[in-house]
Amino acid sequence: MENFPASRKGCERRQMKTLKFFLIATILFLATKSFCKNSDFMYGKNIVVEENASQKLLDTANELASFLKKGTGEDFNILKGKTEKGIFILSSNSQLLDQQLRNELKNRGKEAFVIFSQDNSTLYISGNSDAGIQYGIYKYLELLGYRWLLPGDNWTIIPRLNNITLKVKMVESPAFKQRNFFGTGGFGGKLPLDPEMKLSKKWEDWKKRNFLGGEIAISGHAGESFNMANKSVLLEHPEYLAEIGGKRQPFSPGTKPCYSNPALIDLYVNDRLKKLKSQIDADPEGPGSFAVSVEPSDGGGHCECAECLKIGSVSDRVFSLANHVAKQVAKQFPGKYVSLLAYNEHAAVPNIELEPNIYVVVVPYGFQRTGYSGDELLQMWAKKSKFIGIYDYWSIPDWSQDMPSLNYLEMPAKKIRFWHQNNVVGFLSESTYSSGAVGITWYISSRLLWNPAVDEKQVIQDFYSKAFDKAEKPMKRMLERWATSFMLSDHELALSFRDIAEADKLATSPEVKSRISDYKKYLQYLRLYYEYITAKPGSEERKIAVRNLLNFMWRIYDSTMVHVYRMHQLIVNRYETSDTELKQEWDFKNKEKWENIKPVTEEELNQMIEDGISKYKPYDFETKHYDTEKIVPAKLPVVPNNENKYISTHSFWGDHCFKFYVPENIDTLTLKMKIGKRDNHPGDRVVIKDSNDNSVFDKFILPDGEEHQITFQTKNKGLYTMNVSDQKITYSFQFPDWLPFVVVNSIVISDWQKKVYFYVPAGLKKIAMYCESVVPVKIFDSDGKEIKYEGTKILVADVPAGQDGKIWTLSHHKLYTPSPVMLNIPAIFGFSKETMMVPAVK
């Protein structure tokens, strides 16, 4: 045995004592920590409900226990009655709740809740309804760090907790009494891949955990159900139905009533009272008992008989019938409402007074023919009623095919705050069940609809950091590019494939990787959809592409990234009707087809990303934006002394913003406008403002196919703005050939024979634009020489030496939606070189 010096032995003894000390201290610390975790900071691991708690409340208590266990690792007991320690889940009239807290909830609405705790032993969560208590529980979990970013367990953030106690007093109720959306087409019922409808439940769970829902709910069109329920009476009495062109209309589910017929009014009122009673009986305190719908059947065809015309406008007629029902509802069901839309031909504010228990849901941003902008129409309704709702369309698949189409960075906050300022108390949206297209938008909106003052930038940043952690930078870059400027193209796909690959490399946790994996699925969907729509219709390539798309969509069905059922309907039943085999092949009764649909694997996804990077290369240009509010003539106008000659524009379709420059010594100006012919239509609204933002012209121009002169005073020199609110009839202008006159921001060019002019800024080496013309466009430099470009959707061309800082030309463009979109050149479109305008700062 080796002998050690005494000094070394002493050193070892001291080290052993030190080691023992640290071991004992560690054991004591862990024991203390465990003790604290299990007692002082867990509310005794008790969740307390009342003896008469509803099943919904018991289910919510069990959900709370489940989430707390995931965060703490501890089991929580569900108890009834009073205990010393616990999380107390109580109704606002419970005797277990302090009177002061009960008072806090008075007159705050059914969804109000309070969260209160002063110590480590008790926490009170109380609400004015089961729904209010439920929202209070989710708010408590949110305060602890839980999040439900998108539908699905992989998007649920579970914090690691040793302490679930809070010192808190929070009383909240939502600013909007309805906060909900649905996807056009729904989920399709019990599908072969989802017989238990789990996807529907996944979305509903996500919505309620993010405070979506509401204490009120409305139904849609009621005219069809009224007609069918009273078919025999309506067939016996044709005078009950609308008269158009001097003839009573035949019965159909959509035929409108005669609003002035007393017997029809009685029949309709009694039908609606019966319907409301059934709604109340089914759920006395539920959202569905709030109001009965009196919304007419969809479409036009309102009665034009002499007596109905005496009532007034279409809006006057529709709302007069609503008034009849509302009066009887107030008598027989005090506190209840009738609801209807301000929509289509009855979108305009009626001239008649409205009963106070009419809940009007304005549809301002689509299917309204008033000639006013959506915001203007809403403001007009806000003056009429202090209690209105909004129905809006947010990226429905039928229009946007589940592409990213909403700017979540700005749109939700801007719209929701504006609505809140204008008496809006409810919002129902027709949207999509696509997390890829609208998930972040609805996550942000859920917070703003509850509290419009919330800082949306903090909500967005919280989403990024919790969802993506170390992979935040490339994911944020991709998602924000989609939000602000998404255009489905080979260039966008190239950028996105590289962003997602970078994010995947940076991700370290399985949870983050699974979320990035969902966006891989969505990106591959975008790619396959692009390859499908760019394949020639009827070709073998198209047949292969559509089947690849459908197969992949169903393989990612469970991810929620695409509203698969609706997109399937659109593709099979609408877009590809000429492919006779497709519908049979993808029939839901084709058992063999659905048995062979298997979820996509991570290995397959990674290969798809590699293939995408290999196939799609980004173009070499830098996006640039220019200020179109401050523009000047490319050259100063010279006003002739003799009679004006006029330049004709091409035909426009949809809303446009025009700019023109008025020089000194011009007292009046005349433009000429022609609108396509349309009967029974108010026409297009034209609003012109001078350089000081004063309105100098605001009128409707009739759609009679005739030329109309627009003459107005031009006392102020400078830049004028003309906005045209078009009802998609088509219109054109003529303007003096000396007048600098352009369209800015976006343009619809449907006449391929017409030329438009654009400006290429000095120093620019390449031009880039996104173009969806159905025929190949031609681009010419300032000397009229045709310029070759690369790309199909994104067009990129080199700028020849000496051709920058000049006016170029584009021709052969045909499309009825805005195009082209300028990516690095000013979005200013002129109709001659001599009358072109350019950015004030070039």
C-alpha positions in Angstrom: 0.0 0.0 0.0 1.3 3.4 -1.0 2.0 5.9 1.8 1.0 9.5 1.2 2.3 12.6 2.9 0.3 13.8 5.8 -0.5 17.1 4.1 -2.0 15.2 1.2 -4.2 13.1 3.5 -5.4 16.2 5.2 -6.3 17.7 1.9 -8.3 14.6 1.0 -10.2 14.7 4.3 -11.2 18.3 3.7 -12.3 17.4 0.1 -14.4 14.5 1.5 -16.1 16.8 4.1 -16.8 19.4 1.3 -18.3 16.7 -0.9 -20.5 15.4 1.9 -21.7 18.9 2.6 -22.7 19.4 -1.0 -24.4 16.1 -1.2 -26.4 16.8 2.0 -27.3 20.3 0.7 -28.4 18.9 -2.6 -30.6 16.3 -1.0 -32.1 19.0 1.3 -32.7 21.3 -1.7 -34.4 18.6 -3.7 -36.5 17.6 -0.8 -37.5 21.2 -0.1 -38.2 21.7 -3.8 -40.3 18.6 -4.0 -42.1 19.5 -0.8 -42.8 23.0 -2.1 -43.9 21.6 -5.5 -46.2 19.2 -3.9 -47.8 21.5 -1.4 -47.1 25.2 -1.2 -47.2 26.0 -4.9 -49.8 23.6 -6.3 -53.0 24.8 -4.5 -53.1 21.5 -2.7 -53.4 19.7 -6.1 -57.2 20.2 -5.8 -59.7 21.5 -8.4 -63.0 22.3 -6.7 -66.4 22.5 -8.4 -69.8 23.1 -7.0 -72.1 20.2 -6.1 -74.5 21.1 -8.9 -71.8 21.7 -11.5 -72.9 21.0 -15.1 -71.3 18.3 -17.2 -69.6 20.9 -19.4 -68.0 22.4 -16.3 -66.9 19.0 -15.0 -65.4 18.3 -18.5 -63.5 21.7 -18.3 -62.3 20.9 -14.8 -60.9 17.6 -16.0 -59.3 19.4 -19.0 -57.6 21.8 -16.5 -56.4 18.8 -14.5 -55.0 17.2 -17.6 -53.1 20.3 -18.7 -51.7 20.9 -15.3 -50.5 17.4 -15.0 -48.7 17.8 -18.4 -47.0 20.9 -17.0 -46.2 19.7 -13.5 -46.2 16.0 -13.6 -48.6 15.9 -10.7 -52.1 14.5 -10.5 -54.9 16.9 -9.5 -58.1 15.9 -7.7 -61.6 17.0 -8.8 -63.5 17.7 -5.6 -67.0 19.0 -4.9 -67.6 21.4 -2.0 -65.4 23.5 0.2 -61.7 22.7 1.0 -58.9 24.8 2.5 -56.7 24.6 -0.6 -57.7 24.4 -4.3 -58.5 26.0 -7.6 -62.2 26.9 -7.2 -64.2 26.8 -10.4 -67.5 28.6 -9.6 -70.5 30.3 -11.2 -70.9 34.0 -10.4 -73.9 33.3 -8.1 -72.1 30.7 -6.0 -72.1 31.2 -2.2 -68.5 30.0 -2.2 -67.5 33.2 -4.1 -66.8 36.4 -2.2 -69.6 39.0 -2.7 -67.1 41.6 -3.9 -66.1 39.3 -6.8 -69.7 38.6 -7.6 -70.3 42.3 -7.9 -67.3 42.6 -10.3 -69.1 40.3 -12.7 -72.4 42.1 -12.7 -73.6 43.5 -16.1 -70.5 42.3 -17.8 -72.2 39.8 -20.2 -72.4 36.1 -20.2 -68.8 35.5 -21.1 -67.3 37.6 -18.3 -64.9 35.9 -15.9 -62.8 36.7 -12.8 -59.5 35.2 -11.7 -58.5 35.9 -8.2 -55.9 34.8 -5.7 -54.1 36.5 -2.9 -52.1 33.6 -1.5 -50.7 30.1 -2.3 -53.7 28.2 -1.0 -56.7 29.3 -3.1 -57.4 30.5 -6.6 -60.9 31.5 -7.8 -62.0 31.3 -11.4 -65.6 32.4 -11.8 -67.8 33.4 -14.7 -71.3 34.4 -15.6 -71.8 31.2 -17.6 -70.1 27.9 -18.2 -68.5 29.5 -21.3 -67.2 32.4 -19.2 -65.7 30.0 -16.6 -64.1 28.0 -19.5 -62.5 31.2 -20.9 -61.3 32.1 -17.4 -59.6 28.7 -17.1 -57.9 29.1 -20.5 -56.7 32.6 -19.5 -55.3 31.1 -16.3 -53.4 28.5 -18.3 -52.2 31.2 -20.7 -50.9 33.2 -17.7 -48.9 30.1 -16.7 -47.3 29.9 -20.2 -49.6 27.5 -22.1 -50.4 28.3 -25.7 -52.5 26.7 -28.5 -50.8 28.3 -31.4 -52.5 26.3 -34.2 -54.8 23.2 -34.1 -53.1 20.0 -33.1 -51.1 18.7 -30.1 -47.8 19.6 -31.8 -48.8 23.2 -31.7 -49.7 23.2 -28.0 -47.1 24.8 -25.8 -46.8 23.0 -22.4 -44.5 24.9 -19.9 -42.5 23.0 -17.3 -43.9 24.2 -13.9 -42.9 23.9 -10.3 -45.3 26.7 -9.3 -48.8 27.2 -10.5 -49.8 29.9 -8.0 -50.5 33.5 -9.0 -51.1 36.8 -7.2 -53.8 38.0 -9.5 -57.1 39.9 -9.7 -58.3 39.9 -13.3 -61.9 40.7 -14.5 -62.5 40.4 -18.2 -65.2 40.3 -20.7 -65.0 40.4 -24.5 -65.4 43.5 -26.7 -67.2 41.4 -29.3 -70.2 39.2 -28.3 -69.6 37.0 -31.3 -66.1 36.0 -32.4 -66.3 33.1 -34.8 -65.6 31.7 -38.3 -66.3 28.7 -40.4 -64.7 27.3 -43.4 -66.7 27.4 -46.6 -68.0 23.9 -47.4 -67.4 22.6 -43.9 -65.8 19.2 -43.1 -67.9 16.9 -45.2 -69.3 14.8 -42.4 -68.0 11.3 -41.8 -65.3 10.9 -44.4 -63.4 7.7 -45.2 -60.2 9.1 -43.6 -62.1 10.7 -40.7 -65.2 8.6 -39.8 -65.2 10.1 -36.2 -64.8 13.7 -37.5 -61.7 14.2 -35.4 -60.6 17.1 -37.6 -63.7 19.1 -36.8 -63.1 18.5 -33.0 -59.5 19.6 -33.4 -60.6 23.0 -34.8 -63.4 23.5 -32.3 -61.1 22.8 -29.4 -58.5 25.2 -30.8 -61.1 27.9 -31.2 -62.5 27.7 -27.7 -59.0 27.7 -26.2 -58.3 30.9 -28.1 -61.4 32.6 -26.8 -63.4 32.3 -30.1 -67.1 31.6 -29.9 -69.5 34.1 -28.4 -72.7 34.6 -26.4 -74.7 35.3 -29.5 -75.1 33.4 -32.8 -77.0 34.2 -35.9 -78.5 32.0 -38.7 -78.2 32.8 -42.4 -80.8 33.0 -45.1 -84.3 32.1 -43.8 -86.4 32.7 -46.9 -85.8 29.3 -48.3 -86.8 27.4 -45.1 -89.9 29.7 -44.8 -91.0 28.9 -48.3 -90.5 25.2 -47.9 -92.3 25.0 -44.6 -95.3 27.0 -46.1 -95.2 25.6 -49.6 -98.8 24.5 -49.8 -100.1 27.9 -48.6 -97.8 29.8 -51.0 -99.0 27.6 -53.9 -102.6 28.4 -53.0 -101.9 32.1 -52.8 -99.6 33.3 -55.6 -100.4 36.9 -54.5 -98.1 36.2 -51.4 -95.1 36.0 -53.8 -93.1 38.7 -55.4 -94.3 40.5 -58.5 -91.6 41.4 -61.1 -92.2 43.0 -64.4 -96.0 42.9 -63.7 -96.0 39.1 -63.1 -96.2 37.2 -59.9 -93.3 34.8 -59.6 -93.8 31.1 -59.5 -93.1 29.3 -56.3 -89.5 28.1 -55.6 -87.4 27.9 -52.5 -85.8 31.2 -53.4 -88.8 33.2 -54.4 -89.1 36.5 -52.5 -92.4 37.4 -50.7 -94.7 40.3 -51.4 -93.7 42.6 -48.5 -96.9 44.6 -48.6 -99.4 41.7 -48.4 -101.0 41.7 -44.9 -101.8 38.0 -45.0 -98.2 37.1 -46.1 -96.9 39.3 -43.2 -99.1 37.4 -40.7 -97.9 34.1 -42.1 -94.3 35.1 -42.0 -94.5 36.6 -38.5 -96.1 33.5 -37.0 -93.5 31.2 -38.8 -90.6 33.2 -37.3 -92.2 33.3 -33.8 -92.5 29.5 -34.0 -88.9 29.2 -35.1 -87.6 31.4 -32.3 -89.5 29.4 -29.7 -87.9 26.2 -30.9 -84.5 27.8 -30.6 -85.2 28.9 -27.1 -86.6 25.6 -26.1 -83.5 23.8 -27.4 -81.0 25.9 -25.5 -82.6 28.7 -23.3 -79.4 30.4 -22.4 -77.3 29.4 -25.4 -76.1 31.6 -28.3 -78.7 30.2 -30.6 -81.6 31.6 -28.5 -80.4 35.2 -29.1 -82.3 35.9 -32.3 -84.4 34.4 -35.1 -83.3 35.1 -38.7 -85.5 37.1 -41.0 -82.9 37.2 -43.8 -84.5 36.7 -47.2 -83.5 34.0 -49.6 -80.2 34.5 -51.4 -80.0 36.5 -54.6 -82.3 39.2 -56.0 -85.9 39.2 -57.2 -87.6 41.5 -54.7 -91.2 42.4 -55.1 -92.0 45.4 -57.4 -95.8 45.6 -57.0 -97.3 49.0 -56.6 -97.9 48.6 -52.9 -94.3 47.4 -52.2 -92.9 50.3 -54.2 -94.8 52.6 -51.9 -92.8 51.2 -49.0 -89.6 52.5 -50.6 -86.3 51.0 -51.6 -85.4 47.3 -51.6 -83.8 47.9 -48.2 -87.0 49.6 -47.0 -89.1 46.7 -48.1 -86.9 44.0 -46.6 -86.5 45.8 -43.3 -90.2 46.6 -43.1 -90.9 42.9 -42.9 -88.2 42.6 -40.2 -89.9 45.3 -38.3 -93.2 43.4 -38.2 -91.5 40.3 -36.8 -89.4 42.4 -34.3 -92.5 44.0 -32.8 -94.1 40.6 -32.0 -90.8 39.2 -30.8 -90.5 42.1 -28.3 -94.1 41.3 -27.0 -93.8 37.5 -26.8 -90.1 37.1 -26.1 -88.8 40.2 -24.3 -85.0 40.6 -24.6 -84.8 38.6 -27.8 -83.9 39.8 -31.3 -84.5 39.3 -35.0 -81.4 39.2 -37.2 -80.7 39.8 -40.8 -77.9 40.9 -43.1 -77.3 44.2 -44.8 -76.3 42.4 -48.0 -76.6 42.3 -51.7 -79.6 44.4 -52.9 -80.6 45.3 -49.3 -77.1 46.3 -48.1 -78.0 50.0 -48.2 -79.2 51.7 -45.0 -83.1 51.9 -45.1 -84.9 55.2 -44.9 -87.5 53.8 -42.4 -86.9 53.6 -38.7 -85.9 50.2 -37.3 -87.2 48.4 -34.2 -84.7 48.4 -31.4 -84.5 44.6 -31.3 -83.3 44.2 -34.8 -79.7 43.0 -35.0 -78.2 44.0 -38.4 -75.2 42.1 -39.6 -73.5 44.3 -42.2 -71.7 42.6 -45.2 -69.6 45.6 -46.2 -66.7 44.1 -48.1 -68.4 41.9 -50.6 -71.8 41.4 -52.4 -73.0 45.0 -51.8 -74.1 47.3 -54.5 -74.2 50.6 -52.7 -71.3 52.2 -54.5 -69.7 53.0 -51.1 -66.5 51.4 -49.8 -66.9 48.8 -47.1 -65.7 51.2 -44.4 -68.1 53.9 -45.6 -71.1 51.6 -45.7 -70.3 50.4 -42.1 -70.0 54.0 -40.9 -73.4 54.7 -42.4 -74.9 51.7 -40.6 -73.2 52.8 -37.3 -75.2 56.0 -37.5 -78.4 54.0 -37.9 -77.9 51.5 -35.2 -75.7 51.2 -32.0 -75.8 47.4 -32.1 -74.6 45.8 -35.3 -72.5 42.9 -36.5 -70.1 42.2 -39.3 -70.0 39.3 -41.8 -66.8 39.2 -43.7 -64.9 36.9 -46.1 -61.4 35.9 -45.0 -59.6 33.8 -47.6 -62.3 31.4 -48.5 -61.0 28.5 -50.5 -63.3 29.3 -53.5 -61.5 32.5 -54.0 -57.9 32.0 -52.8 -57.5 28.2 -53.0 -55.9 28.1 -49.6 -53.0 30.3 -50.6 -51.6 32.8 -48.1 -53.8 35.8 -48.9 -54.2 37.8 -45.6 -51.7 40.2 -44.2 -51.8 39.2 -40.5 -49.2 41.9 -39.7 -51.7 44.7 -40.3 -55.2 43.6 -41.5 -56.7 42.1 -38.3 -55.8 44.9 -36.0 -56.8 47.6 -38.5 -60.2 46.1 -39.3 -61.1 45.0 -35.8 -60.3 48.3 -34.1 -62.2 50.2 -36.8 -65.2 47.9 -36.3 -65.1 48.4 -32.5 -65.1 52.1 -33.0 -68.3 51.9 -35.1 -70.7 50.0 -32.9 -69.9 46.5 -34.1 -70.4 44.0 -31.3 -70.2 40.7 -33.3 -68.1 39.3 -36.0 -68.8 36.1 -38.0 -66.4 35.2 -40.9 -66.7 32.9 -43.8 -63.1 31.6 -44.0 -61.2 28.4 -44.4 -60.0 25.5 -42.2 -56.5 25.9 -43.4 -53.9 26.6 -40.8 -51.3 27.3 -43.5 -53.4 30.0 -45.1 -55.1 31.7 -42.1 -53.9 30.0 -38.9 -51.7 32.9 -37.6 -54.3 35.4 -38.8 -57.0 33.8 -36.6 -54.7 33.4 -33.7 -54.0 37.1 -33.6 -57.6 38.0 -34.3 -58.8 35.9 -31.4 -56.9 38.2 -29.0 -58.0 41.4 -30.8 -61.7 40.4 -30.8 -61.5 39.9 -27.1 -59.6 43.1 -26.5 -58.9 45.5 -29.4 -56.3 47.3 -27.3 -54.0 44.2 -27.2 -50.5 44.8 -28.7 -50.7 42.6 -31.8 -46.9 42.9 -32.3 -46.3 41.2 -29.0 -48.8 38.5 -29.9 -47.0 37.9 -33.2 -43.6 37.8 -31.6 -44.8 35.5 -28.9 -46.1 33.1 -31.6 -42.8 33.2 -33.5 -40.6 32.6 -30.5 -42.7 29.8 -28.9 -43.5 28.0 -32.2 -40.0 28.1 -33.8 -37.4 28.9 -31.1 -34.0 28.8 -32.8 -35.6 28.5 -36.2 -37.5 31.7 -35.8 -35.5 33.9 -38.2 -36.1 31.9 -41.5 -39.7 31.0 -40.5 -40.5 34.7 -39.8 -38.9 35.7 -43.0 -41.0 33.3 -45.0 -44.3 33.9 -43.2 -44.0 37.7 -43.3 -43.1 37.6 -47.0 -46.2 35.5 -47.6 -48.3 38.0 -45.5 -47.2 41.1 -47.4 -46.5 39.9 -50.9 -47.4 36.3 -51.6 -47.6 35.5 -55.3 -47.6 31.8 -56.3 -44.7 31.5 -58.7 -41.5 29.6 -59.3 -39.6 32.4 -57.7 -41.7 32.3 -54.5 -41.4 28.5 -54.3 -37.6 28.8 -54.7 -37.3 31.3 -51.8 -39.7 29.3 -49.6 -38.0 25.9 -50.1 -34.7 27.5 -49.0 -36.3 29.2 -46.0 -37.9 26.0 -44.8 -34.6 24.0 -45.3 -32.7 26.6 -43.3 -35.3 26.5 -40.5 -35.2 22.7 -40.4 -31.4 22.8 -39.9 -31.7 25.3 -37.0 -34.4 23.5 -35.2 -33.1 21.3 -32.3 -36.2 20.1 -30.5 -38.6 17.5 -31.8 -41.6 19.8 -31.0 -40.2 22.6 -33.2 -39.2 20.2 -36.0 -42.8 18.8 -36.0 -44.2 22.4 -36.5 -41.7 23.1 -39.3 -42.8 19.7 -40.7 -46.4 21.0 -41.0 -45.2 24.0 -43.0 -43.2 21.6 -45.2 -46.5 19.9 -46.0 -48.1 23.2 -46.7 -45.3 24.3 -48.9 -45.4 21.1 -50.9 -49.2 21.7 -51.3 -48.4 25.2 -52.8 -45.9 23.6 -55.1 -48.2 20.9 -56.4 -51.0 23.4 -56.8 -48.7 25.6 -58.9 -47.7 22.6 -61.0 -51.3 21.7 -61.5 -52.5 25.2 -62.6 -49.5 25.8 -64.9 -50.2 22.5 -66.7 -52.2 22.9 -69.9 -55.9 22.1 -69.4 -56.9 18.8 -70.9 -53.3 17.6 -71.3 -51.8 14.4 -69.9 -49.5 16.6 -67.8 -52.6 18.2 -66.2 -54.2 14.8 -65.5 -51.1 13.7 -63.7 -50.7 17.0 -61.8 -54.3 17.0 -60.5 -54.0 13.5 -59.2 -50.7 14.2 -57.5 -52.3 17.2 -55.9 -55.3 15.4 -54.6 -53.3 12.4 -53.3 -50.9 14.6 -51.4 -53.8 16.8 -50.0 -55.4 13.8 -48.4 -52.1 12.4 -47.1 -51.7 15.6 -45.1 -55.4 15.9 -44.1 -54.8 15.5 -40.4 -52.3 18.4 -40.2 -55.0 21.0 -40.7 -52.6 23.0 -43.0 -55.1 22.7 -45.9 -58.9 22.7 -46.0 -58.7 19.4 -47.8 -62.4 18.6 -48.1 -63.3 21.9 -49.7 -60.4 22.0 -52.0 -61.3 18.4 -53.1 -64.8 19.6 -53.9 -63.6 22.6 -55.9 -61.0 20.6 -57.9 -63.2 17.5 -58.6 -66.6 19.2 -59.1 -65.7 22.6 -60.4 -62.2 22.9 -61.9 -61.9 19.5 -63.6 -65.4 18.7 -64.8 -63.9 17.7 -68.2 -61.9 14.9 -66.6 -64.7 12.4 -66.5 -62.6 9.7 -64.8 -61.5 11.9 -61.9 -64.8 12.2 -60.1 -65.4 8.4 -60.2 -61.8 7.7 -59.1 -62.0 10.1 -56.2 -65.5 9.2 -55.1 -65.8 8.8 -51.3 -67.4 5.4 -51.9 -64.3 4.1 -53.7 -63.1 2.1 -50.8 -60.0 0.8 -52.4 -58.8 4.4 -53.2 -59.1 5.5 -49.6 -57.5 2.4 -48.1 -54.4 3.2 -50.0 -54.1 6.8 -48.7 -51.3 6.8 -46.1 -49.9 9.8 -44.1 -46.8 11.3 -45.7 -43.5 10.5 -43.8 -40.8 12.9 -42.7 -38.4 11.2 -45.0 -40.7 11.8 -48.0 -41.1 15.4 -46.9 -37.4 16.0 -46.7 -36.9 14.5 -50.2 -39.7 16.8 -51.5 -37.9 19.8 -50.0 -34.6 18.7 -51.7 -36.4 18.3 -55.0 -38.0 21.7 -54.6 -34.6 23.4 -54.0 -33.2 21.6 -57.0 -36.1 22.4 -59.4 -36.8 26.0 -58.4 -34.2 28.7 -58.5 -34.8 32.3 -57.3 -34.5 35.1 -59.8 -31.8 37.7 -59.3 -33.7 40.9 -58.4 -34.4 42.9 -55.3 -38.0 43.9 -54.4 -38.5 47.6 -54.1 -41.6 49.7 -53.2 -42.3 53.3 -54.4 -44.5 56.0 -53.0 -47.5 56.4 -55.3 -49.1 59.1 -53.2 -46.4 61.6 -54.2 -46.0 61.5 -58.0 -45.3 64.2 -60.6 -45.7 64.5 -64.4 -42.9 63.0 -66.4 -42.9 66.3 -68.2 -44.8 69.5 -67.5 -48.1 69.7 -69.4 -48.7 72.3 -72.1 -52.3 73.3 -72.3 -53.4 74.1 -75.8 -55.3 77.2 -76.6 -57.6 75.4 -79.1 -60.2 72.7 -78.4 -59.1 69.7 -76.3 -58.3 66.4 -77.9 -58.9 63.3 -75.8 -57.1 60.1 -75.1 -59.1 56.9 -74.5 -58.2 54.4 -71.9 -58.9 50.7 -72.1 -61.9 49.2 -70.3 -61.5 48.8 -66.6 -63.2 46.3 -64.3 -63.4 46.7 -60.6 -62.2 49.5 -58.2 -59.3 51.7 -59.4 -57.4 54.7 -58.1 -56.5 57.4 -60.7 -54.2 60.3 -60.3 -53.9 63.4 -62.5 -52.0 66.6 -62.4 -53.8 70.0 -62.9 -51.5 72.9 -63.8 -52.1 76.6 -63.0 -54.8 78.6 -64.7 -57.2 75.7 -65.2 -60.6 76.6 -63.6 -62.6 73.6 -64.7 -61.8 70.2 -66.1 -64.0 67.7 -68.0 -63.4 63.9 -68.2 -65.6 61.6 -70.2 -66.8 58.2 -68.8 -68.7 55.4 -70.3 -70.1 52.4 -68.2 -71.4 49.1 -69.5 -75.2 48.8 -69.6 -76.9 47.3 -66.6 -80.6 47.6 -65.7 -81.8 48.3 -62.1 -78.4 49.3 -60.9 -77.2 52.5 -59.2 -74.0 52.7 -61.3 -70.4 53.5 -60.5 -69.5 56.0 -57.8 -66.8 58.5 -58.8 -65.1 60.6 -56.1 -62.5 63.2 -57.0 -60.4 65.1 -54.5 -58.1 68.0 -55.1 -54.5 68.5 -54.0 -55.8 69.7 -50.5 -58.0 66.6 -50.1 -61.2 68.6 -50.7 -63.9 66.7 -52.5 -64.7 68.4 -55.9 -66.9 65.6 -57.4 -68.9 62.8 -55.8 -71.6 61.2 -57.9 -73.0 58.0 -59.3 -72.6 57.6 -63.1 -75.5 55.6 -64.6 -74.6 52.3 -66.3 -76.5 53.1 -69.5 -73.8 52.5 -72.1 -73.8 56.2 -72.9 -71.0 58.7 -72.6 -71.2 61.0 -69.5 -69.2 64.2 -68.9 -67.6 64.6 -65.5 -67.0 68.4 -65.1 -65.7 69.9 -61.9 -63.9 72.9 -60.5 -60.1 72.9 -60.4 -59.2 76.0 -58.5 -56.2 74.3 -56.7 -53.2 73.4 -58.7 -51.5 70.0 -58.2 -52.2 66.3 -57.8 -55.8 65.2 -57.9 -57.1 61.7 -56.9 -60.1 60.0 -58.5 -61.5 56.8 -57.0 -64.0 54.7 -58.9 -66.1 52.2 -57.0 -67.1 49.9 -59.8 -69.8 47.2 -59.5 -67.8 45.0 -62.0 -69.7 46.4 -65.0 -66.6 47.7 -67.0 -66.0 51.3 -67.7 -63.6 53.5 -69.6 -62.4 57.2 -69.6 -61.4 59.8 -72.0 -59.1 62.6 -70.7 -57.5 65.7 -72.4 -54.3 64.7 -74.3 -52.3 67.3 -72.4 -53.4 66.0 -68.9 -51.0 63.8 -67.0 -53.3 61.0 -66.1 -52.5 57.5 -64.6 -53.7 54.6 -62.6 -51.8 53.7 -59.4 -51.2 50.7 -57.2 -53.2 48.1 -59.1 -54.8 47.8 -62.5 -57.0 45.4 -64.4 -56.1 45.1 -68.1 -58.6 43.1 -69.9 -58.1 44.4 -73.5 -54.9 42.8 -74.9 -54.8 45.2 -77.8 -54.3 48.2 -75.6 -50.9 49.5 -74.4 -50.1 50.7 -71.0 -47.0 52.6 -70.0 -44.7 52.3 -67.0 -41.6 53.9 -65.7 -38.2 52.2 -65.2 -36.2 54.2 -62.6 -32.7 55.4 -63.2 -30.0 53.0 -62.2 -32.2 49.9 -62.3 -30.4 46.9 -63.9 -33.4 44.5 -64.0 -37.1 44.9 -64.0 -39.5 42.4 -62.3 -43.2 42.0 -62.3 -45.8 39.3 -61.4 -48.1 38.7 -64.4 -51.0 36.4 -64.7 -52.2 37.3 -68.2 -53.9 34.5 -70.1 -51.8 35.4 -73.1 -48.1 36.1 -73.1 -47.4 39.8 -72.6 -45.0 41.9 -74.6 -42.6 44.4 -73.1 -41.0 47.3 -75.1 -38.3 49.7 -74.0 -38.5 53.5 -74.6 -37.4 53.1 -78.2 -40.1 50.6 -79.0 -37.7 47.6 -79.1 -39.2 44.4 -77.7 -37.5 43.2 -74.6 -37.0 39.5 -73.9 -37.7 38.2 -70.4 -37.5 35.0 -68.4 -40.2 33.4 -66.3 -43.9 32.6 -66.6 -45.5 34.2 -63.6 -42.6 36.3 -62.4 -41.2 38.1 -65.4 -37.6 39.4 -65.1 -35.8 41.3 -67.8 -32.4 43.1 -68.1 -32.5 46.8 -68.6 -30.4 47.7 -71.7 -27.8 50.5 -71.4 -29.4 53.9 -71.6 -33.0 52.6 -71.1 -33.2 53.3 -67.4 -34.9 56.4 -66.2 -37.4 56.2 -69.1 -40.9 55.3 -70.1 -41.5 51.7 -71.3 -44.6 49.9 -72.7 -46.5 46.7 -72.0 -49.1 45.1 -74.3 -51.0 41.9 -75.0 -52.2 41.6 -71.4 -55.6 40.1 -70.7 -57.0 39.2 -67.3 -60.0 40.3 -65.2 -58.1 40.5 -61.9 -55.4 42.9 -60.9 -52.2 42.3 -63.0 -49.4 43.0 -63.5 -48.0 43.5 -60.0 -44.8 45.6 -60.1 -42.1 44.1 -57.9 -39.2 46.6 -58.3 -40.7 49.3 -60.5 -43.3 51.9 -59.6 -47.0 50.7 -59.7 -47.9 53.7 -62.0 -49.7 52.9 -65.3 -50.2 55.5 -68.0 -51.9 55.7 -71.4 -49.4 57.6 -73.3 -45.7 58.7 -72.9 -46.7 62.3 -73.0 -49.2 62.0 -70.1 -47.2 59.6 -67.9 -46.4 60.4 -64.2 -43.4 59.2 -62.1 -42.5 59.1 -58.4 -41.6 62.5 -57.0 -38.3 61.0 -55.7 -36.9 59.0 -58.6 
